[in-house]
Amino acid sequence: MAAEPTTVTGVRARARAEVRAAILAAASKRVAEDGANDLSLRAVARDVGMVSSAVYRYFASRDELLTALIVEAYDSLGDHVEAHLESTSGRPAGERWVDAAMAIRSWALTHPNDYALLYGTPIPGYAAPDDTVASGTRVSRALVGIVREADHRDPIAERPIEPSLSESFAALRAELDLDVDDTTTLAIISAWSQLFGLLTFELFGQTRDFVSDDEALFRAAATAMAASIGLRSG
C-alpha cells in the first residue's frame, strides 16, 4: 500500500505530460497555419478539445506557450546537429564544419516552420526570456566546439579589431572556453551569421531568381567559411 501514492503520482505526471505534448503539437500546427503573431490559446484549446481555462493550467499565457515551442524547436535542432557531430568525430575540422552546416540545412528544410519561428521575423510584443538561452545556444556551441577540438588550424590574415570589440570577444571566448585570437573570433562570428543568413535567404525564397542549386551554393559557402576560420579539410 505504501507504493500507491507514488504510482498515482506517476500516472498523473504522465497524463499531464501527454496533455502538454498535445497542446504543444496543436500550437505548432496553428503557428504553421496562421503564423506566430496570431497564436491564440483559445484556438489551441479548441483544437485539443479543452476549455480555454484548462489550457492555462499548463501555460499561463500565449508568450509562455511560444517560449515552450521555441525551446522545443531549439532542442530539436540541437539534438540533430550534436548527434551528427558525434558521428563525424575524428574527421578533419573543415569537413566537420561543412557537415554540421549541411545538417543544420537539412533540419531547416525538414522543419521550415520551426526554423521561421527561431530565425524569422521577430514576433511583435514577444521577448524571449532567459529560459531559451541554454537551448538557443546549443548549435552555436556545437560549431565553436569544432574549432576548439581542431588539431591544427591554418593561419589567417590578421585584421585590426576595434578595442570595444576586442573586449567583447575576450568575454565571449571566456564563456566558450575558446583559445583563439581576435581575428579568428571575428571569422567565427562572421561565418556563423553567414551560415544562417544564407539559409534564411534560401528558405524565404530570396535566392530563387539567381541560384539553380541551393544545396551546392550552401556547401560551397560552408567550405569557404571553414577556410576563413583556418579549419583544414584534409
C-alpha positions in Angstrom: 0.0 0.0 0.0 2.9 2.4 0.7 3.8 2.4 -3.1 0.3 3.5 -4.2 0.8 7.3 -3.8 3.9 7.1 -5.9 2.1 5.1 -8.6 -0.8 7.6 -8.6 1.6 10.5 -8.8 3.4 8.8 -11.7 0.2 8.3 -13.6 -0.8 11.9 -13.1 2.6 13.1 -14.2 2.4 11.0 -17.4 -1.1 12.2 -18.1 0.0 15.8 -17.6 3.0 15.3 -19.9 0.7 13.8 -22.6 -1.7 16.7 -22.4 1.1 19.2 -22.5 2.6 17.5 -25.6 -0.8 17.6 -27.3 -1.1 21.3 -26.6 2.3 21.9 -28.0 1.6 19.9 -31.1 -1.7 21.8 -31.7 0.1 25.1 -31.1 2.8 24.2 -33.5 0.2 23.4 -36.2 -1.5 26.7 -35.5 1.8 28.6 -35.9 2.4 26.8 -39.2 -1.1 27.7 -40.5 -1.7 31.1 -39.0 1.7 32.4 -38.0 3.1 33.0 -34.6 1.6 36.5 -34.4 -1.9 35.1 -34.4 -1.3 32.2 -31.9 -4.3 32.0 -29.6 -4.7 29.8 -26.5 -8.4 29.8 -27.1 -7.9 28.3 -30.6 -5.4 25.8 -29.4 -7.8 24.8 -26.6 -10.5 24.1 -29.2 -8.0 22.0 -31.3 -7.3 19.7 -28.3 -10.9 19.6 -27.1 -10.4 21.6 -23.9 -11.9 24.6 -22.5 -9.6 27.6 -22.7 -9.3 27.9 -18.9 -7.9 24.3 -18.7 -5.1 25.3 -21.1 -4.0 28.0 -18.7 -3.2 25.3 -16.1 -0.4 24.2 -18.5 0.7 27.5 -20.0 -0.1 30.8 -18.2 0.0 32.9 -21.3 0.5 32.9 -25.0 4.1 34.0 -24.5 4.7 31.1 -22.2 3.4 28.8 -24.9 5.5 30.5 -27.5 8.6 30.1 -25.3 7.9 26.3 -24.9 7.6 26.0 -28.7 10.8 27.9 -29.2 12.7 25.8 -26.7 11.3 22.6 -28.2 12.5 23.7 -31.7 15.9 24.8 -30.5 16.4 21.4 -28.7 15.3 19.5 -31.8 17.9 21.4 -33.9 20.5 20.9 -31.2 19.8 17.2 -30.9 20.1 16.8 -34.7 23.4 18.7 -35.1 25.1 17.3 -31.9 24.3 13.8 -33.0 25.7 14.5 -36.4 28.9 15.9 -35.0 29.3 12.9 -32.7 29.2 10.7 -35.8 31.9 12.7 -37.5 34.4 12.7 -34.6 38.0 12.2 -35.7 37.5 13.7 -39.2 39.3 16.9 -40.3 37.8 20.0 -38.7 37.0 21.7 -42.1 35.0 18.7 -43.2 33.2 18.6 -39.8 32.2 22.2 -40.2 30.8 21.7 -43.6 28.9 18.5 -42.5 27.5 20.4 -39.5 26.3 23.2 -41.7 24.6 20.8 -44.1 23.0 19.1 -41.0 21.6 22.5 -40.0 20.3 23.0 -43.5 18.7 19.5 -43.6 16.9 20.2 -40.3 15.7 23.6 -41.6 14.3 22.1 -44.8 12.5 19.4 -42.8 11.2 21.9 -40.2 10.7 25.1 -42.1 8.0 26.4 -39.7 10.2 25.8 -36.7 13.1 27.5 -38.4 10.9 30.5 -39.2 9.9 30.6 -35.5 13.5 30.7 -34.4 15.2 32.8 -37.1 12.4 34.5 -39.0 10.6 37.9 -38.4 10.5 38.8 -34.6 7.1 38.4 -33.1 5.7 41.8 -32.1 5.3 42.2 -28.3 7.3 39.0 -27.5 10.7 39.0 -25.9 12.3 35.6 -25.5 13.1 35.0 -21.8 16.4 33.6 -20.3 14.7 30.2 -20.4 15.6 30.0 -24.1 19.3 30.7 -23.8 20.6 27.2 -23.0 18.7 25.6 -25.8 19.2 28.5 -28.2 23.0 28.4 -28.0 23.4 24.6 -28.5 24.1 24.9 -32.2 26.5 27.8 -31.9 28.4 26.0 -29.2 28.5 22.9 -31.3 30.0 24.9 -34.2 32.5 26.5 -31.8 33.4 23.1 -30.5 34.6 22.1 -33.9 37.1 25.0 -33.8 38.1 24.1 -30.2 38.7 20.5 -31.0 40.6 21.1 -34.2 44.1 19.5 -34.0 45.6 22.1 -36.4 44.3 25.4 -37.9 45.8 27.2 -40.9 46.9 30.8 -40.1 44.5 33.5 -41.3 45.3 37.1 -42.2 45.3 39.3 -39.1 42.8 42.1 -39.1 42.7 45.3 -36.9 40.0 45.0 -34.3 38.3 47.9 -32.5 39.1 47.9 -28.7 35.4 47.8 -27.9 35.1 44.6 -30.0 38.2 43.1 -28.5 36.7 43.4 -25.0 33.5 41.7 -26.2 35.5 39.0 -28.0 37.5 38.2 -24.9 34.3 37.8 -22.8 32.8 35.6 -25.5 35.9 33.4 -25.6 35.9 33.0 -21.8 32.3 32.0 -21.9 33.0 29.4 -24.6 36.4 28.3 -23.3 37.9 29.0 -26.7 41.6 29.8 -27.1 41.8 31.8 -30.3 42.8 35.4 -31.2 40.5 38.3 -32.1 40.9 37.8 -35.8 39.7 34.1 -35.6 36.9 35.1 -33.2 35.7 37.6 -35.8 35.9 34.9 -38.5 33.8 32.5 -36.4 31.1 35.1 -35.8 31.1 36.1 -39.5 30.8 32.5 -40.6 28.1 31.7 -38.1 26.0 34.7 -39.2 26.7 34.0 -42.9 25.6 30.4 -42.5 22.2 31.3 -41.0 21.8 34.3 -43.3 22.3 32.2 -46.5 19.9 29.6 -45.1 17.3 32.2 -44.4 17.6 33.6 -47.9 17.0 30.1 -49.3 14.0 29.2 -47.1 12.4 32.6 -47.6 12.8 32.4 -51.4 15.4 35.2 -51.8 17.8 33.0 -54.0 15.2 31.6 -56.4 15.9 34.0 -59.2 19.7 33.6 -59.4 20.6 30.2 -57.8 19.8 27.0 -59.6 21.3 24.7 -57.0 20.8 25.9 -53.4 22.5 22.9 -51.9 25.6 23.3 -54.0 25.8 27.0 -53.1 25.3 26.3 -49.4 28.0 23.6 -49.4 30.4 25.9 -51.3 29.8 28.7 -48.9 30.2 26.5 -45.8 33.5 25.3 -47.3 34.6 28.9 -47.7 33.5 29.7 -44.1 35.6 26.8 -42.8 38.7 28.1 -44.7 38.1 31.6 -43.4 38.4 30.3 -39.8 41.5 28.3 -40.8 39.9 24.8 -40.5 41.6 22.2 -42.6 39.6 19.8 -44.8 42.4 17.2 -45.1 
